[in-house]
Amino acid sequence: MATYSTFGEQLRTWRLDQGLSQEDFGELLDPKVRPSTVCCWENDVRCPSWRFLGQILALTGIPADLALRTDEA
């Protein structure tokens, strides 16, 4: 059975592959976000608001269906 990464895991992987800190990544967004916010997204504690989700998907190439996935049945 395939194991799917969460949105947060995908975001962290992309960020690290780019050599960006959480602060660096937050500064790519408009408006900028704090590293603590990026941390919450990466740990799947919170989901980005619609305001940021579109920017993140465009920047990282994370599939929208992964970002919108809810708990699996």
N, C-alpha and C positions, 0 to 999 in steps of 0.2 A: 504494500500500500504506500502511495506517495505521501511524503510529508511536505506540507506547504508552509512556507514562512509567513509570519504575520507582516502586516504593513510596517510595524515598527522595526522588525528585523531587517526587512528590505531597505528601509530608510537608513538604518545604521550601516548596513553593508555598503550601500551606495556612497554614503558620506565618507566612510573610511577608505574605500577604493579611490576616492578623489583626493585623499589626504587632507580632508577638512576637519577642523575641530567642530564641536557643537556650536561654539560661538561663531566661527566662520560661516557655517551653514545658515544660522539664524540671520546673519547679515546679508545673505543672498535674497531674503524675502522682503516684500514691501507691504506693510511696514516690517521693520526688523523685529525679530523675536529673541527673547532671552535664551541662553543655553539651557536653563532649567525647563523651558517649554519644549525644546528639542528633545531633551532627556525624557520627558513624559511621553512624547510621541513615540520615541524609540523603544520605550519599555511598555508600550501599549496601555499606559495608565490613562491617557486621554487621546482622543482623535483630534486631528487638526480641524478647525472650523472651515466652512466652505471658502472663506476668504483666503485661506492658505492652501487648502487642498489642491486647488487647480494649479497654483504655482509650483507646488511640490511635485505633482504628477508630471507637469511639463518639464521641469528641471531634471528629474531623476529617471523618468521613463517607467516608473512603477505602474503596473497595470491598474486601471481604475477599478476593475472587479476585485482586486486584492484589497485596495484601499477601502472599498465599500462593504467588504465581507463582514458579516456579523458572526456570532458564535455558531459553530457548526452543530447540526443536530446529531 
